[in-house]
Amino acid sequence: MLIRSKAPLRLGLAGGGSDVSPFSDLYGGAILNATINMYAYATIEPRDDNKIVLNAVDKGEYYELNSEYQLEINGQLDLPKGIYNRVVRDYSKKPLAFTLTTYVDAPPGSGLGTSSTLVTAILGAFAEWLNLPLGEYDLAHLAYEIERIDLDMAGGKQDQYAATFGGVNFMEFYDNDKVIVNPLRIKPKILNELAYNLVLYYTGTSRISAQIIDAQRQNVTQKKESSIEAMQKIKQQASTMKEALLKGELHQIGEILDFGWQQKKQMADNITNPEIDELYRKVLAAGATGGKISGAGGGGFMFFYCPGNSRHRVIKMLEENGGQVKRYEFVTSGLQTWTID
């Protein structure tokens, strides 16, 4: 028997960073994101030899362990271990034996929510296998707790919900981990045009998002006025982006992205660097009207809004700069799980 799952990665179009505590707890956060046809995959194959095998194919990591009630968190594939520990503690109440094989379509630190989406996919596979009573909100919240609380990994709240629900969503974040996911009904031609005009580009470098997020959190805790003001404007950007998409006013998207990018750079150090700033200048000169780094910043994927036929000039410039332009489409489905006998 094989238990499989897949969960989509996401583009954070607006509001990124306002979902990170303590800002979201103190002021409330707002995010607009959209899932794309790049995925995190998980396959569970039950075993009868009291062994656990963890095989992260994309990372080239393979570990064989004895099946125990709780696995040691020691820096070796801690994400699946943390999920296993929580599932055993709260649900199965006994050790499990299985082979877990995972793969993600983007590298870690790329800014597309890879780690949180992988947690969602693995947790979804366990829920399918053990028939766990988890609705969409339940599963997304549990994935968040495992990553942010159990494993103490820095980050926001949006990725687990994007991966679980899928589609284009306006998300609101409040104190006590309250989250409201508002699916947006975007006309197909508007969504198609948005995908055509948004050029997704991998810089060829990854970054350690935890360091940037920790700096952002410290700025809020220390009440750094410029950072908090920037986060408030980022939060408002999500509402502005939502209105533009619902009304089909795509000519505003580049300007809204550029506004958000200028604010994001004020939230913490290391979000940008001279190479990224120079690339952004070249992209605007080639015809883009705005863009941003996807995720916390510092590297990974970027995307740029290229109206009309300017995408071709922008792509040519980007390819000459190195890195890789990635083709994609928006998808409406979130986490999917299934069993093959």
KEKE-3310 file (N, C-alpha, C; in steps of 0.2 Angstrom, whole numbers, plus 5000, padded with zeros to 4 digits):
npx = (5004:5002:5003:5000:5004:5002:5006:5004:5016:5018:5016:5019:5010:5007:5008:5017:5026:5018:5012:5019:5023:5029:5021:5009:5001:5000:4996:4988:4988:4989:4988:4990:4990:4995:4993:5004:5009:5020:5026:5026:5030:5024:5026:5020:5025:5019:5028:5033:5043:5047:5055:5059:5061:5068:5068:5074:5073:5076:5085:5095:5096:5096:5090:5089:5080:5076:5060:5052:5043:5045:5056:5073:5077:5089:5094:5095:5085:5074:5061:5051:5053:5048:5035:5031:5033:5023:5011:5011:5011:4999:4989:4991:4996:5005:5021:5025:5029:5037:5041:5046:5045:5051:5049:5053:5048:5056:5071:5077:5075:5071:5061:5047:5040:5044:5048:5037:5026:5031:5030:5016:5012:5018:5011:4998:4999:5000:4988:4979:4983:4981:4968:4965:4955:4955:4951:4952:4957:4961:4971:4980:4983:4989:5000:5007:5009:5018:5029:5033:5031:5034:5046:5052:5055:5059:5047:5032:5014:5007:5011:5007:4993:4991:4996:4987:4974:4975:4974:4969:4971:4965:4971:4969:4976:4977:4978:4982:4983:4973:4966:4959:4954:4951:4944:4947:4937:4943:4942:4944:4951:4958:4966:4974:4980:4987:4996:5003:5010:5017:5033:5043:5058:5072:5086:5097:5103:5101:5093:5095:5081:5077:5086:5083:5070:5070:5077:5067:5057:5063:5064:5051:5048:5057:5051:5054:5052:5052:5052:5040:5031:5033:5029:5015:5011:5014:5004:4993:4995:4991:4977:4975:4980:4971:4959:4962:4964:4951:4944:4949:4959:4973:4983:4987:4995:5009:5014:5009:5016:5029:5028:5026:5038:5047:5043:5046:5059:5062:5059:5068:5086:5096:5087:5088:5101:5116:5117:5104:5097:5103:5099:5085:5084:5088:5078:5067:5071:5070:5057:5048:5036:5036:5040:5046:5055:5052:5045:5055:5067:5083:5087:5084:5069:5062:5050:5042:5032:5026:5020:5009:5019:5031:5037:5045:5057:5061:5064:5074:5084:5086:5090:5102:5108:5111:5105:5088:5074:5058:5045:5027:5010:4995:4987:4971:4969:4972:4981:4982:4977:4980:4977:4985:4982)
npy = (4994:5011:5028:5043:5061:5078:5095:5112:5125:5142:5159:5174:5187:5199:5209:5201:5196:5203:5193:5187:5184:5195:5205:5202:5198:5209:5219:5214:5205:5204:5195:5192:5178:5166:5150:5139:5128:5120:5109:5101:5084:5069:5052:5038:5022:5009:4998:4982:4979:4986:4998:5014:5023:5037:5047:5059:5064:5074:5081:5072:5065:5052:5041:5028:5022:5016:5011:5021:5029:5042:5052:5058:5075:5081:5088:5081:5079:5085:5090:5079:5071:5079:5080:5066:5064:5072:5067:5054:5056:5063:5057:5042:5036:5026:5019:5020:5011:5014:5019:5034:5045:5059:5074:5090:5103:5114:5122:5122:5137:5145:5154:5151:5145:5132:5124:5124:5120:5107:5101:5102:5093:5081:5079:5079:5066:5057:5060:5055:5041:5037:5041:5053:5065:5078:5094:5107:5119:5114:5106:5114:5123:5114:5110:5122:5124:5113:5116:5129:5130:5117:5113:5125:5134:5148:5159:5164:5163:5161:5151:5137:5138:5142:5131:5121:5125:5131:5140:5157:5168:5179:5182:5184:5188:5186:5189:5176:5166:5166:5163:5169:5163:5169:5165:5170:5175:5175:5181:5169:5174:5185:5179:5171:5181:5187:5177:5176:5189:5190:5187:5174:5171:5163:5166:5159:5158:5153:5157:5160:5161:5162:5170:5183:5184:5184:5196:5204:5202:5206:5220:5223:5220:5228:5240:5247:5261:5264:5251:5246:5254:5252:5239:5240:5247:5237:5228:5235:5235:5222:5223:5232:5226:5215:5222:5227:5215:5209:5218:5217:5226:5226:5234:5240:5232:5231:5243:5242:5231:5236:5246:5238:5232:5242:5245:5233:5232:5240:5233:5225:5222:5215:5210:5214:5217:5224:5217:5212:5224:5230:5221:5223:5236:5234:5226:5234:5244:5236:5235:5230:5234:5233:5223:5210:5201:5184:5178:5179:5186:5191:5182:5168:5165:5178:5189:5198:5210:5212:5221:5220:5215:5215:5205:5197:5205:5207:5193:5190:5199:5194:5181:5183:5188:5177:5164:5158:5158:5153:5143:5143:5140:5146:5137:5130:5120:5114:5105:5088:5071:5053:5035:5021:5004)
npz = (5000:4996:5002:4997:4994:4989:4989:4985:4981:4984:4978:4986:4984:4990:5006:5013:5027:5037:5043:5052:5069:5082:5076:5069:5080:5088:5079:5069:5054:5036:5021:5003:4993:4980:4974:4965:4951:4956:4967:4984:4988:4996:5001:5009:5014:5022:5034:5041:5050:5061:5058:5053:5039:5032:5017:5009:4993:4985:4992:4994:5006:5017:5029:5041:5054:5071:5075:5086:5101:5101:5091:5090:5089:5079:5069:5058:5045:5052:5050:5045:5056:5067:5064:5064:5078:5084:5078:5083:5097:5099:5092:5086:5097:5098:5092:5075:5059:5044:5027:5022:5009:5001:4991:4984:4972:4972:4978:4996:5005:4994:4994:4991:5000:5004:5015:5024:5016:5013:5026:5027:5016:5021:5033:5028:5022:5032:5039:5029:5029:5043:5044:5051:5060:5053:5048:5035:5041:5053:5049:5043:5054:5063:5056:5056:5070:5073:5065:5069:5083:5090:5083:5083:5073:5064:5056:5046:5046:5034:5024:5027:5027:5014:5006:5011:5007:4994:4978:4975:4988:5001:5016:5033:5049:5066:5084:5096:5086:5077:5061:5046:5031:5015:5001:4984:4971:4956:4939:4926:4914:4919:4929:4920:4913:4923:4926:4914:4914:4925:4928:4934:4942:4946:4956:4958:4970:4987:5003:5021:5029:5042:5049:5044:5047:5061:5063:5059:5068:5080:5078:5079:5092:5098:5095:5084:5075:5061:5055:5059:5054:5040:5039:5042:5031:5021:5025:5021:5008:5004:5004:4994:4983:4982:4979:4966:4959:4960:4953:4941:4937:4931:4927:4937:4945:4944:4950:4963:4967:4967:4976:4988:4988:4990:5003:5010:5011:5021:5032:5038:5040:5027:5018:5005:4993:4985:4973:4970:4970:4959:4949:4950:4945:4932:4927:4928:4918:4907:4905:4915:4927:4941:4955:4966:4979:4982:4997:5012:5009:5003:4993:4983:4974:4963:4957:4943:4937:4920:4909:4894:4880:4886:4894:4886:4883:4896:4900:4892:4896:4909:4908:4902:4913:4921:4932:4932:4922:4927:4921:4925:4931:4939:4951:4957:4967:4983:4996:4992:4994:4993:4991:4986:4983)
capx = (5000:5006:4999:5003:5001:5005:5004:5007:5020:5014:5019:5016:5009:5006:5007:5022:5029:5013:5009:5025:5023:5023:5017:5002:4998:4999:4992:4984:4991:4985:4992:4987:4995:4992:4997:5007:5010:5026:5023:5030:5027:5026:5024:5021:5024:5020:5032:5031:5049:5049:5059:5057:5066:5066:5071:5072:5076:5079:5091:5100:5097:5092:5091:5085:5079:5072:5053:5051:5038:5048:5062:5077:5077:5096:5097:5094:5078:5070:5054:5047:5053:5044:5028:5030:5032:5016:5006:5011:5009:4992:4984:4991:4998:5010:5026:5023:5034:5035:5046:5043:5049:5048:5053:5050:5050:5060:5076:5076:5077:5070:5056:5041:5036:5045:5048:5030:5022:5033:5026:5009:5011:5019:5005:4992:5000:4999:4981:4976:4985:4978:4961:4965:4950:4957:4948:4958:4959:4964:4978:4985:4985:4993:5007:5010:5012:5023:5035:5035:5032:5037:5053:5055:5058:5056:5043:5026:5009:5003:5012:5004:4987:4991:4997:4982:4968:4976:4970:4971:4967:4966:4972:4969:4979:4975:4981:4980:4984:4967:4967:4953:4956:4945:4946:4945:4935:4946:4940:4949:4955:4962:4971:4978:4984:4992:5002:5007:5013:5022:5039:5046:5065:5077:5092:5102:5105:5096:5095:5093:5076:5076:5090:5080:5064:5072:5078:5061:5053:5066:5062:5044:5048:5060:5047:5058:5046:5052:5050:5033:5027:5034:5024:5008:5010:5014:4998:4988:4996:4987:4970:4975:4981:4965:4954:4964:4963:4944:4941:4953:4963:4979:4988:4990:4999:5016:5015:5007:5021:5034:5026:5027:5045:5051:5042:5048:5066:5063:5057:5074:5092:5098:5081:5091:5109:5118:5116:5097:5095:5105:5095:5079:5085:5088:5071:5062:5073:5068:5049:5044:5033:5037:5042:5048:5058:5047:5047:5058:5071:5090:5089:5079:5065:5060:5045:5041:5026:5028:5013:5010:5024:5038:5040:5050:5063:5063:5066:5080:5089:5087:5094:5109:5111:5112:5099:5084:5067:5054:5038:5022:5003:4992:4982:4966:4968:4977:4983:4978:4980:4976:4980:4985:4983)
capy = (5000:5018:5033:5049:5068:5083:5102:5117:5130:5148:5166:5179:5193:5206:5208:5196:5198:5205:5187:5185:5186:5197:5210:5199:5197:5216:5224:5210:5204:5203:5192:5189:5174:5162:5144:5138:5121:5117:5105:5096:5077:5064:5045:5034:5015:5005:4993:4978:4977:4991:5002:5020:5025:5044:5047:5066:5062:5081:5084:5067:5063:5045:5039:5022:5023:5011:5014:5023:5033:5049:5052:5063:5080:5082:5092:5076:5078:5086:5091:5073:5068:5083:5078:5060:5064:5075:5062:5048:5059:5066:5053:5035:5034:5020:5019:5018:5009:5016:5022:5041:5048:5066:5078:5097:5105:5120:5121:5125:5144:5149:5159:5149:5142:5125:5119:5124:5116:5100:5099:5101:5087:5075:5079:5076:5059:5054:5060:5050:5034:5035:5043:5058:5069:5085:5098:5111:5124:5110:5103:5120:5125:5109:5111:5128:5122:5108:5119:5135:5129:5110:5113:5132:5136:5155:5160:5167:5159:5160:5145:5131:5139:5142:5124:5117:5128:5132:5145:5164:5169:5184:5179:5188:5185:5190:5187:5169:5162:5166:5165:5168:5162:5172:5163:5176:5172:5179:5179:5165:5178:5189:5175:5169:5187:5188:5172:5178:5195:5189:5182:5171:5171:5160:5170:5154:5158:5152:5161:5157:5165:5163:5176:5189:5184:5185:5203:5208:5201:5210:5227:5225:5219:5234:5246:5252:5264:5264:5245:5244:5258:5248:5233:5243:5248:5231:5225:5238:5233:5216:5225:5236:5220:5211:5226:5227:5208:5208:5223:5216:5232:5223:5239:5243:5227:5232:5248:5239:5227:5240:5249:5234:5230:5248:5245:5227:5233:5244:5229:5222:5221:5209:5208:5215:5218:5227:5213:5212:5231:5231:5217:5226:5242:5232:5223:5240:5247:5232:5236:5228:5240:5232:5216:5209:5195:5180:5176:5183:5191:5189:5178:5164:5167:5185:5189:5204:5211:5214:5221:5220:5210:5217:5199:5194:5208:5205:5187:5190:5202:5190:5175:5186:5189:5171:5162:5154:5159:5147:5144:5141:5142:5146:5131:5131:5115:5114:5098:5082:5065:5047:5029:5015:4997)
capz = (5000:4996:5004:4993:4995:4986:4991:4980:4983:4983:4977:4990:4980:4994:5013:5016:5033:5041:5046:5057:5076:5086:5072:5068:5086:5090:5074:5064:5047:5030:5015:4997:4990:4975:4973:4958:4949:4959:4973:4989:4988:5001:5000:5015:5013:5029:5035:5047:5053:5066:5056:5050:5034:5029:5011:5005:4987:4982:4996:4994:5012:5018:5036:5043:5062:5074:5077:5093:5102:5099:5088:5092:5084:5080:5063:5052:5043:5058:5049:5046:5063:5071:5062:5067:5085:5085:5076:5088:5103:5099:5088:5085:5104:5098:5087:5068:5055:5037:5023:5020:5003:5000:4985:4983:4966:4972:4983:5002:5005:4988:4995:4989:5006:5003:5021:5027:5011:5014:5032:5025:5012:5025:5038:5025:5020:5039:5040:5024:5031:5049:5044:5056:5059:5052:5042:5032:5046:5058:5047:5042:5061:5066:5052:5059:5077:5072:5062:5073:5090:5092:5081:5085:5066:5063:5050:5047:5046:5028:5020:5029:5024:5006:5004:5012:5004:4987:4975:4977:4995:5005:5023:5039:5054:5072:5090:5098:5081:5073:5054:5042:5024:5011:4994:4979:4964:4951:4933:4923:4910:4923:4932:4915:4911:4928:4926:4908:4915:4931:4926:4940:4941:4952:4956:4959:4977:4992:5009:5027:5030:5049:5051:5042:5051:5068:5064:5058:5075:5085:5076:5081:5099:5101:5093:5079:5071:5053:5053:5060:5049:5034:5040:5042:5024:5018:5026:5017:5001:5002:5003:4988:4978:4982:4975:4959:4956:4959:4948:4935:4935:4931:4925:4944:4949:4945:4954:4969:4969:4968:4983:4993:4988:4994:5010:5013:5012:5027:5038:5042:5036:5023:5014:4999:4993:4979:4967:4969:4968:4952:4945:4950:4941:4925:4925:4926:4912:4902:4904:4920:4931:4948:4957:4973:4981:4985:5004:5017:5006:5003:4988:4981:4968:4962:4951:4941:4933:4914:4905:4886:4878:4889:4897:4882:4884:4903:4901:4888:4901:4915:4905:4901:4920:4925:4935:4928:4922:4928:4919:4930:4931:4945:4952:4962:4972:4988:4997:4989:4997:4990:4993:4981:4987)
cpx = (5004:5001:5003:5000:5005:5002:5007:5011:5016:5019:5015:5016:5009:5006:5012:5026:5024:5010:5014:5023:5029:5019:5010:4998:4996:4995:4988:4988:4987:4990:4988:4992:4991:4996:4999:5008:5017:5024:5029:5026:5029:5023:5025:5020:5025:5024:5030:5038:5052:5054:5056:5063:5063:5071:5069:5076:5079:5085:5096:5101:5093:5094:5086:5086:5075:5065:5052:5045:5039:5055:5066:5077:5085:5099:5097:5087:5073:5062:5050:5047:5048:5036:5026:5029:5025:5011:5006:5009:5002:4987:4985:4993:5002:5015:5023:5030:5033:5042:5043:5048:5046:5052:5049:5053:5054:5065:5074:5078:5076:5064:5049:5037:5038:5045:5041:5025:5024:5030:5019:5008:5012:5013:4999:4993:4998:4991:4977:4977:4981:4971:4960:4959:4952:4954:4954:4961:4963:4971:4983:4988:4990:5000:5010:5013:5018:5030:5037:5035:5036:5044:5056:5058:5055:5052:5036:5020:5005:5005:5008:4996:4986:4992:4991:4976:4969:4972:4973:4967:4970:4966:4972:4972:4978:4979:4978:4979:4977:4968:4961:4956:4950:4947:4943:4943:4937:4944:4946:4954:4960:4968:4976:4983:4989:4998:5006:5012:5018:5027:5042:5053:5069:5084:5098:5105:5099:5098:5092:5087:5075:5080:5086:5073:5065:5073:5072:5057:5056:5065:5055:5044:5052:5057:5050:5052:5046:5050:5043:5029:5027:5029:5017:5006:5010:5007:4993:4989:4992:4980:4970:4976:4974:4960:4956:4963:4955:4941:4944:4957:4971:4985:4991:4995:5006:5018:5013:5013:5028:5034:5028:5035:5049:5049:5045:5056:5068:5062:5063:5080:5093:5092:5084:5098:5110:5116:5109:5095:5097:5101:5088:5079:5084:5082:5067:5064:5071:5060:5045:5041:5034:5038:5044:5052:5052:5049:5051:5063:5078:5092:5083:5075:5063:5054:5043:5035:5028:5022:5015:5014:5031:5041:5046:5057:5066:5067:5073:5086:5091:5091:5101:5112:5113:5105:5095:5077:5063:5047:5033:5015:5001:4987:4977:4965:4974:4980:4979:4981:4976:4980:4979:4986:4987)
cpy = (5006:5023:5039:5055:5072:5090:5107:5122:5137:5154:5171:5186:5200:5204:5204:5199:5200:5199:5184:5188:5190:5203:5208:5199:5204:5220:5220:5210:5203:5200:5191:5185:5170:5156:5142:5130:5119:5115:5102:5090:5073:5057:5041:5027:5011:4999:4988:4975:4982:4996:5009:5022:5032:5045:5054:5066:5069:5083:5078:5065:5056:5043:5033:5022:5017:5015:5015:5028:5040:5049:5058:5068:5082:5085:5087:5075:5079:5087:5085:5070:5072:5081:5071:5060:5067:5070:5056:5050:5060:5061:5045:5032:5028:5022:5017:5016:5010:5018:5029:5044:5054:5069:5085:5100:5112:5119:5124:5133:5148:5154:5158:5145:5134:5121:5119:5119:5109:5097:5098:5095:5081:5074:5076:5069:5055:5054:5055:5043:5032:5038:5048:5063:5077:5089:5103:5116:5120:5108:5109:5122:5120:5109:5117:5127:5118:5112:5125:5134:5122:5111:5120:5134:5143:5155:5163:5161:5157:5154:5139:5132:5139:5135:5120:5119:5128:5137:5152:5166:5175:5182:5184:5185:5189:5186:5180:5164:5161:5168:5164:5168:5164:5170:5169:5173:5177:5177:5175:5170:5183:5185:5173:5175:5188:5184:5174:5184:5194:5184:5180:5169:5168:5163:5165:5154:5157:5157:5158:5162:5167:5169:5183:5190:5186:5193:5207:5208:5206:5218:5228:5225:5226:5241:5250:5255:5263:5257:5243:5248:5255:5242:5235:5244:5242:5227:5228:5236:5227:5218:5228:5231:5216:5215:5226:5221:5207:5212:5222:5222:5230:5228:5242:5238:5228:5238:5246:5235:5231:5244:5245:5232:5236:5247:5239:5228:5237:5240:5226:5222:5215:5206:5209:5216:5221:5224:5213:5219:5232:5227:5220:5232:5240:5230:5229:5244:5243:5232:5233:5235:5239:5225:5215:5202:5191:5177:5181:5188:5188:5185:5174:5166:5175:5184:5196:5205:5215:5215:5221:5214:5211:5211:5197:5198:5207:5199:5186:5193:5197:5184:5177:5187:5183:5169:5158:5157:5153:5148:5140:5142:5142:5140:5133:5126:5116:5107:5093:5076:5059:5041:5024:5009:4993)
cpz = (5000:4997:5001:4995:4991:4988:4987:4984:4981:4981:4982:4987:4984:5002:5017:5022:5039:5045:5051:5064:5078:5082:5072:5074:5089:5086:5069:5057:5042:5024:5009:4994:4985:4974:4966:4957:4950:4966:4978:4989:4993:5000:5006:5013:5020:5029:5041:5050:5058:5064:5053:5045:5031:5023:5008:4999:4984:4986:4996:5001:5014:5025:5038:5051:5064:5076:5084:5094:5100:5096:5090:5087:5085:5073:5057:5050:5049:5056:5049:5053:5068:5070:5065:5074:5087:5084:5081:5095:5104:5096:5088:5092:5104:5092:5080:5064:5048:5034:5021:5015:5001:4994:4985:4976:4966:4978:4990:5001:4999:4988:4993:4994:5006:5009:5024:5022:5012:5020:5031:5021:5017:5030:5034:5023:5027:5040:5035:5027:5038:5050:5050:5055:5059:5046:5040:5037:5051:5056:5046:5049:5064:5063:5055:5066:5077:5070:5067:5080:5092:5089:5081:5079:5065:5056:5052:5047:5039:5024:5021:5026:5017:5004:5005:5008:4997:4984:4977:4983:4998:5012:5028:5045:5061:5078:5092:5092:5077:5066:5051:5034:5019:5004:4989:4973:4959:4944:4929:4918:4914:4926:4926:4913:4916:4928:4920:4910:4920:4929:4933:4938:4947:4951:4956:4965:4982:4998:5015:5030:5038:5052:5050:5046:5058:5068:5063:5065:5080:5084:5079:5089:5102:5099:5089:5074:5064:5051:5054:5055:5042:5034:5039:5034:5019:5019:5022:5010:4999:5001:4996:4982:4977:4978:4968:4956:4955:4954:4941:4932:4936:4930:4932:4947:4949:4950:4961:4972:4971:4975:4988:4994:4992:5001:5014:5014:5018:5033:5042:5037:5032:5019:5006:4999:4986:4973:4965:4967:4961:4947:4944:4945:4934:4923:4924:4920:4906:4900:4909:4924:4939:4949:4964:4973:4984:4992:5008:5014:5006:4997:4986:4974:4969:4957:4950:4936:4926:4909:4898:4884:4881:4892:4893:4883:4891:4903:4897:4893:4907:4913:4904:4908:4923:4928:4930:4928:4922:4926:4924:4928:4938:4945:4958:4968:4977:4989:4995:4992:4993:4992:4988:4984:4983)
residu = (MET:LEU:ILE:ARG:SER:LYS:ALA:PRO:LEU:ARG:LEU:GLY:LEU:ALA:GLY:GLY:GLY:SER:ASP:VAL:SER:PRO:PHE:SER:ASP:LEU:TYR:GLY:GLY:ALA:ILE:LEU:ASN:ALA:THR:ILE:ASN:MET:TYR:ALA:TYR:ALA:THR:ILE:GLU:PRO:ARG:ASP:ASP:ASN:LYS:ILE:VAL:LEU:ASN:ALA:VAL:ASP:LYS:GLY:GLU:TYR:TYR:GLU:LEU:ASN:SER:GLU:TYR:GLN:LEU:GLU:ILE:ASN:GLY:GLN:LEU:ASP:LEU:PRO:LYS:GLY:ILE:TYR:ASN:ARG:VAL:VAL:ARG:ASP:TYR:SER:LYS:LYS:PRO:LEU:ALA:PHE:THR:LEU:THR:THR:TYR:VAL:ASP:ALA:PRO:PRO:GLY:SER:GLY:LEU:GLY:THR:SER:SER:THR:LEU:VAL:THR:ALA:ILE:LEU:GLY:ALA:PHE:ALA:GLU:TRP:LEU:ASN:LEU:PRO:LEU:GLY:GLU:TYR:ASP:LEU:ALA:HIS:LEU:ALA:TYR:GLU:ILE:GLU:ARG:ILE:ASP:LEU:ASP:MET:ALA:GLY:GLY:LYS:GLN:ASP:GLN:TYR:ALA:ALA:THR:PHE:GLY:GLY:VAL:ASN:PHE:MET:GLU:PHE:TYR:ASP:ASN:ASP:LYS:VAL:ILE:VAL:ASN:PRO:LEU:ARG:ILE:LYS:PRO:LYS:ILE:LEU:ASN:GLU:LEU:ALA:TYR:ASN:LEU:VAL:LEU:TYR:TYR:THR:GLY:THR:SER:ARG:ILE:SER:ALA:GLN:ILE:ILE:ASP:ALA:GLN:ARG:GLN:ASN:VAL:THR:GLN:LYS:LYS:GLU:SER:SER:ILE:GLU:ALA:MET:GLN:LYS:ILE:LYS:GLN:GLN:ALA:SER:THR:MET:LYS:GLU:ALA:LEU:LEU:LYS:GLY:GLU:LEU:HIS:GLN:ILE:GLY:GLU:ILE:LEU:ASP:PHE:GLY:TRP:GLN:GLN:LYS:LYS:GLN:MET:ALA:ASP:ASN:ILE:THR:ASN:PRO:GLU:ILE:ASP:GLU:LEU:TYR:ARG:LYS:VAL:LEU:ALA:ALA:GLY:ALA:THR:GLY:GLY:LYS:ILE:SER:GLY:ALA:GLY:GLY:GLY:GLY:PHE:MET:PHE:PHE:TYR:CYS:PRO:GLY:ASN:SER:ARG:HIS:ARG:VAL:ILE:LYS:MET:LEU:GLU:GLU:ASN:GLY:GLY:GLN:VAL:LYS:ARG:TYR:GLU:PHE:VAL:THR:SER:GLY:LEU:GLN:THR:TRP:THR:ILE:ASP)
# end
